[in-house]
């Protein structure tokens, strides 16, 4: 068996967030995912290695296309480790809580994704699955002020 391919992105920019797995024009119901922007040199290398890298068209004339890769968030076989960082500390995010990241004000993300090699009808590629992610939340002043106070249902 081939060694599992992984990649790490520090200070990642997340786009097209769908941690809830909501159905829409581009997503089947229940498919949790997001996309991470990639530097052009990294994207080009990953693309040549078989990763499913996609490119956004430039918004302005003279700009370069922006590379990104979709990362699946799957809890069926190997659940990812997702940790939210706030002034109150580190909080592991469960499958039931992960959709809150769709609306969170994120200031920093570091992530590792692992690849799954697929071969369907003569087409091949590597799909990215989230392995671990640390998400630092941008808190407003009230969240900072009251963040250390336990909620009623906490012990």
Buried (B, 14 or more C-beta within 10 A) or exposed (E): EEEEBEBEBEEBEBEEBBBBBBEEEEBEEEBBBBBBBBEEEBBEBBBEEBBBBBBBEEEEEEEEEBBBBBBBBBEEEEEBEBBBBBEBEEBEBEBEEBBEBBEBEBEEBBBBBBBBEEEEEEEEBBBBBBBBBBBBBEBEEEBEEEEEEEEEEEE
